[in-house]
Amino acid sequence: MVKAANFRGTTPGPPPSTRILVVGGGYVGMYTALRLQRKLKQELAQGEVEIVVVTPDPYMTYQPFLPEAAAGSISPRHVVVPLRRVLDKCKILIGEAKAVDHAKRTATVATLATKEEGTGPVEVRYDELVIAPGSISRTLPIPGLADYAIGFKTVEEAIGLRNHVIEQMDIASSTRDPAIRDAALTYVFVGGGYAGVEALAELEDMARYATRYYHNIKAEDLKWILVEASSRILPEVGEEMGKYAIRELRSRNIDVRLETRLDSCEDRVAVLSDGTRFRTRTVVWTAGVKPAPLLAATDLPLNERGRLKCTAQLTVAGVEHAWAAGDAAAVPDVTAGGTSQAEGSGGEPGKECAPNAQHAVRQTKVLAENIVASLRGEPVKEYAHKYVGSVASLGLHRGVAHVYGRKLKGYPAWLMHRVYHLSRVPTFNRKARVLAEWTLSGLFKREIVSLGSLEHPRAEFELAAGGKPKGDGTRPAPDGGPRSGPGGN
């Protein structure tokens, strides 16, 4: 293992007086680092402070826009924010934190060059730690899930799913086998939270629009199934709006199955707990998230759910010089008392803040201010925010909202959803680009092109050069099944 005591992201030099290590480049990591570089501008210029951001990707993904990116309403590049441009006063280290030894103030990081160098991970020393690695998909030991299911947490997954849905329509249009056609046109989504409902609604909208360009596929030929283990969907918007969302989806011939689980998806057959079986080439898994594995590889205190035990000041409980927020942090809700959280907010009134975007966005401001105050010997403050409600899109011009006690549905809720998230997407650059794309999409027709070949850019050249593509002449499809090379299905 390489010691990186003097790591500065560029050339070696004398270590700064204080190094702040931010683990994670998601919403919490990016916004905390952004606010720190603004508030510590003078200290950064004088070399008294250094901010290092360790992240596996050179961009932050604004996840609420993933459904619209999958539907083609927003370009994939406009739902991500380049960290090097936004955090120009920080050192960006592209890599994955494998472990944290806070007692020694070191983090073990595997970088992109680690394998090439053959020297093993590097140790990055720090004085202050901000740990915000986010979460990963929570999966279950369901037969066939790892082989055939598709997740929906990253922009790559969203675009891969879009390409896959259109490709399945191409397969259904060209096959002469009724069984293959039915399987290709059957789409199963597991999970009735934001990700599952919004992804299904947007993609159903897109696919229904695309059928007008297929001579032998009608909108009613498409089968969309939403599987939810609980008795309701979209709990964040409340029971009444959740019931409205079910009615809205079912009015579009979407099969919503409550109190139902996915038992198996082996051999491209989805088996549900109610005994129903569907031949399908598409299973989308959005059934919750769990803390990032990194948290278990630290010496920091965790709660029973695997999240970091934190104080209301966003410090890690019982530990000095360690801070956390977002999905990874179990932060006490100081506004509890029966009024702090709206129905279905996803948290535990009187106990912890819900691990949702609304809290994460606001926690970053307090987190950055408290770190600066701590460095300057000033008192820190508590994080307190009352849950104000939620908004959700159900496709183009459809939505539900429960905000400040008011309930909206249909077009007004959809408009509120867009306005709210446009105000929250980071940087003016991204706001302008997203707004421009929305405006243009209202003037022109939808794009219905599948660019699945982007996932395997060397396949065609390998064939031309006389090589043998991986997988015995095929390249893997997003659903794990065989797929032909460029040029057809």
VENKA-V733831 format. One record per helix or strand. SS is the DSSP state (H for helix, E for strand). FROM is the first residue (numbers start at 1). TO is the last residue. Records with the same first field share a line. If there is no record, write none. Layout:
SS = FROM-TO / FROM-TO
This chain:
E = 2-4 / 18-23 / 49-55 / 59-61 / 80-82 / 91-101 / 106-111 / 122-125 / 128-131 / 135-137 / 143-143 / 149-150 / 186-190 / 223-227 / 254-257 / 262-264 / 269-272 / 277-279 / 282-285 / 289-291 / 298-298 / 302-302 / 308-310 / 315-316 / 322-324 / 329-330 / 332-332 / 348-348 / 352-352 / 389-393 / 399-403 / 406-409
H = 27-39 / 41-45 / 63-71 / 76-78 / 83-86 / 114-117 / 145-148 / 155-174 / 178-184 / 194-213 / 219-221 / 235-237 / 239-250 / 266-268 / 293-297 / 326-328 / 357-375 / 411-424 / 428-443 / 452-456 / 459-464
